[in-house]
Structure formats: C-alpha cells, structure tokens
Amino acid sequence: MPLSVVASAGLPTDRMAATIAPAASLELARRGKSGEWSASELGMDPDQVLRLKQTQGLAELFADQEFSEAHGDADPWEHPDSNAV
C-alpha cells in the first residue's frame, strides 16, 4: 500500500510560536534575563530580541506622557520673527 507524507513548513503551531515568542522575550527581559539567553531559549535571533526590546522600550518610556496638540494653522518652516523688519 503506498504511503504519502506531506511536509508543511507553515503549521499552525509554528505560527503560534512565532506570535508567542516575541511577547515571551519581552516578559523575560522585564524579569532581568539577557537577550542572548531569551533568544536561545525561545529559538529567536538575538538581533530580533534586541529590536523588540528597543521598540517596546520606547513605547513604555512615553506611555505616561501627555503631548500637546500640533498648531494647525502655523507654518512649521516660518520663523517667528520673519515678519519683523
């Protein structure tokens, strides 16, 4: 009896792991684990872990900040004293 084996590179479990690993690496970083350790334990590239930490760190850095609204009518290129002679 013939037997066929189908190999799939994109199994749902692989996609779930690709979603969970970045979140896990950020949580491990918050708990003091190094990026190299997290990368090796989660099967990620160390550069990928570093980029995640950088982008998440920026978001956390500014999370509690209030920002003023941009001036809608002001020309950003016009110097305040440009009308003075």
Secondary structure, DSSP 8 states (H G I E B T S, - for coil): --------SS-HHHHHHHHHHHHHHHHHHHTT--HHHHHHHHT--HHHHHHHHHHHHHHHHTTT-------SS--TTS-TTTT--
